[in-house]
Amino acid sequence: MLVELLQAVTPMPVVQVEDRMRVETDHVYVIPPNREMEIRLGALHLLPAAPRAKRLPIDSFLVSLAEESGNRGIAVLLSGMGADGTLGAQAIRNESGRVFVQDPDTARYDSMPRSVIDAGCADVVAAAELLPARILEPRVELSTQSGEESPSAPLAAEEMAKLIVLLRQHNGHDFSLYKMSTVQRRIERRMSVHQIDSFSTYRRLARENPAELDLLFRELLIGVTSFFRDPAAWEDLRRIVIPELLRRHSAEHPIRIWVPGCSTGEEAYSLAILFREAFDDVSPSAAHKVSIFATDLDASAIERARTGKFPASIASNVSPERLARFFAPVEGGYRIARAIRESIVFAPQNVLSDPPFTKMDLVSCRNLLIYFTTKSQGALLPAFHFSLNPGGFLFLGSAETAVATPALFAPEKGNSRIYRRLESNEGRAPVQASSLGTSPRFVGLEHGRTQPTAGLQAVAEQVLLQHHTSPAVLVTPPR
C-alpha cells in the first residue's frame, strides 16, 4: 500500500520497483515486498530477500549506493526499529557522502536513528521537518578568491600544514604521515557540514573551537571495519596460518596476536572466534589459549570495543551458528560472550610513534596501511617484522602488500595478503618510536610545577619521561 499512500502526498510519480528499472530524477521508488534492492550503473536491481534473521534491506541498498555514488551519496535515516541502516550509513560516510538522521527525541521509534548516531555516522541530526532544507543545502566550494583553490584541486601545502600543526598541538598526533588526499577529503567533509566555502575560514573556526578539532580528529580516523570482512581471506587464515600456529604451541604457551588499528574491535573479536573454533576442532578438552592485543589511536573506539556490544546488523556478516554460540542478545543488538572478551586486551596506541608489541605469532593489520604515506608504510613494515617471532605471520588487507620489503616478508600461496616473516638483519635492531617519523614536541617548564630544590637533571628527566620516551620498567632479582 506504500505506493498509494505516498502518491497522495507528493506530485512526483511514485512507483514500485521492477528489476533493472532505470532511475530518473524527481521520482520516488518503493522496494517491493520480500525483496532486497541494489543500485548499479543507474539501475535498480532486485534480489531475493535474505532469511528473516539476516534481512537488512536498508543496509544492503545503502552499501550499493555508496559504491555507485561515491561522495555524491546521501542517506536519510528516520524513525524506525532496530539497527538496519547503520552499516549502510557507515558505507556512505566512508565514501565522503552525507548522512542525515532524524533527532531520536522526535521519532516515534528511536532505535534506528539512535543506532546511526551512536555509531558516529551522522553528519546532521535534526527533526524530520527540518531535514529537507539541510539536504538541499548545496555542497560548498572553496573560495576562489585570494588564490585559494576548489576542493577538486589539491589544497595549498602551506594551508594543510597549518591545520595539521593545529591538530598536533591539540592532541599530539601528527597527520602529516597520512596520505594528503585522504586528509583533504575529510577536511572538506567538515567544511560542508558547517557550510564554509573558504579553507582559511575553516582553519580559523578550528583554531577558535577545540571541539571542532576533536571532531576533525575523529573524522580523520577512518574506522572502516566489520566482522569477518572479506570472508575468503579469513578462510585462508583458517586454512594456512592457524594449523601451523597450533603445531608450534602447546596448551601452556598462548598464541600471541597483535591487531593495530583495531577500531571498534570487530576484527579482534573475529580472530578470537576463529581461533576458539580451531581449538575446539583440534581437541575440545585441550586448554589452548590465544592472547590478542588490539590497539587504536581513537580512545573512544577502544572504549566501545571493550564493551563488546554491537548492533543487530552484524547478523549480515556473522553466521547464525556463530551468533548463537559467541553472542548474547541484548537490547538493540548483541554482546560478545565473556570468554571471547577476556582473551583480548584493548589499549590506545599510536602505531606510528609508540613501540610495537613483541614476540607475536601473528600481526593482523588490515586496511590501515592504505591511509599512510609510502614513507610511513616503509617504517611500519620493519616494525611489524621486529614484532613477530621467527616464522610469524603478517595479515594485510586486500589492497595492501609487503612486496616492497622482500628481505622481511614472503607471501604465502593465495591472494589473501598473508606473509611469513623471514630472518633478516634489517629487522633485528629494536625499533625506536622516533624512527617511525614522529615530529618532536617542545615542552616548556611551567614555573612552580617542580620542587624548588629539584636539580636541572631531575627536571629534565621528568620532562623526557612525560613527553618523549617510551614506558619502561626496571626489574631487580628478588632478595
Disulfide bonds with the S-S distance in Angstrom:
none
